[in-house]
Amino acid sequence: METELKPEYDNRNSFYKKARVIHDNDRITLISYNTEVAYIEGGKAVVEDTYSATTLRHIKDFLKQNSLKAETKEQILKDYKKVF
């Protein structure tokens, strides 16, 4: 199932359909500007990168809506950045 990410923690009224969330079994994926930027699977979040200021806003709201800490870019990358 795919839905539009609606701001709950951001002061914007809308993300203007630039951010979508895909629910697929145990995985929730955030798509920002047609790029997969983050996902939550098995209760663990992974952020690919923050890309732009707007995408960072999408990521912060996505994480907070899923009861995860999302304060600064540095904290998000430290806690959730995908490591190869």
C-alpha positions as CSV (number, residue, x, y, z in Angstrom):
1,M,0.0,0.0,0.0
2,E,1.3,3.5,-0.9
3,T,0.3,6.7,0.8
4,E,1.3,10.3,0.7
5,L,3.5,11.4,3.7
6,K,1.5,14.1,5.5
7,P,3.4,16.5,7.8
8,E,2.6,15.9,11.5
9,Y,5.8,17.3,13.1
10,D,6.8,19.7,10.4
11,N,5.2,23.2,10.3
12,R,4.4,22.8,6.6
13,N,0.7,22.2,5.7
14,S,1.8,19.7,3.0
15,F,4.8,18.1,1.4
16,Y,3.0,18.6,-2.0
17,K,3.1,14.9,-2.9
18,K,6.9,15.0,-3.0
19,A,7.1,12.3,-0.2
20,R,5.4,8.9,-0.2
21,V,5.3,5.9,2.1
22,I,5.1,2.3,1.0
23,H,3.9,-0.3,3.4
24,D,5.0,-3.8,2.3
25,N,4.8,-6.6,4.9
26,D,7.2,-5.7,7.7
27,R,8.9,-2.9,5.8
28,I,7.9,0.8,5.6
29,T,9.8,2.7,2.9
30,L,10.0,6.5,2.5
31,I,10.2,7.8,-1.1
32,S,11.3,11.4,-1.5
33,Y,11.3,13.0,-4.9
34,N,11.1,9.4,-6.5
35,T,14.2,8.2,-4.5
36,E,14.1,5.6,-1.7
37,V,15.7,7.5,1.1
38,A,14.8,5.6,4.3
39,Y,13.0,2.5,5.5
40,I,12.0,0.8,8.7
41,E,12.2,-3.0,8.9
42,G,11.9,-5.2,11.9
43,G,11.7,-2.1,14.1
44,K,15.0,-0.7,12.9
45,A,15.4,2.4,10.8
46,V,17.9,2.8,8.0
47,V,18.5,6.2,6.2
48,E,20.4,6.0,2.9
49,D,21.3,9.7,3.1
50,T,19.7,13.1,3.8
51,Y,20.2,14.5,0.2
52,S,18.6,17.9,0.5
53,A,17.1,20.1,3.1
54,T,13.6,19.2,1.9
55,T,14.3,15.5,1.9
56,L,15.7,15.8,5.4
57,R,12.4,17.3,6.5
58,H,10.6,14.3,5.0
59,I,12.9,11.9,6.8
60,K,12.5,13.7,10.1
61,D,8.7,13.5,9.9
62,F,8.8,9.9,8.7
63,L,11.0,8.8,11.7
64,K,9.0,10.8,14.2
65,Q,5.7,9.4,12.9
66,N,7.1,6.0,13.6
67,S,8.1,6.9,17.2
68,L,11.8,7.2,16.4
69,K,14.2,10.0,17.4
70,A,14.9,12.6,14.7
71,E,16.4,15.8,15.9
72,T,19.3,16.9,13.7
73,K,20.9,15.7,10.5
74,E,24.0,14.7,12.4
75,Q,22.0,12.6,14.9
76,I,19.9,10.9,12.1
77,L,23.1,10.0,10.2
78,K,24.8,8.7,13.3
79,D,21.9,6.6,14.5
80,Y,20.4,5.4,11.2
81,K,22.9,5.8,8.3
82,K,23.3,2.6,6.3
83,V,26.9,1.3,6.6
84,F,28.4,-1.0,4.0
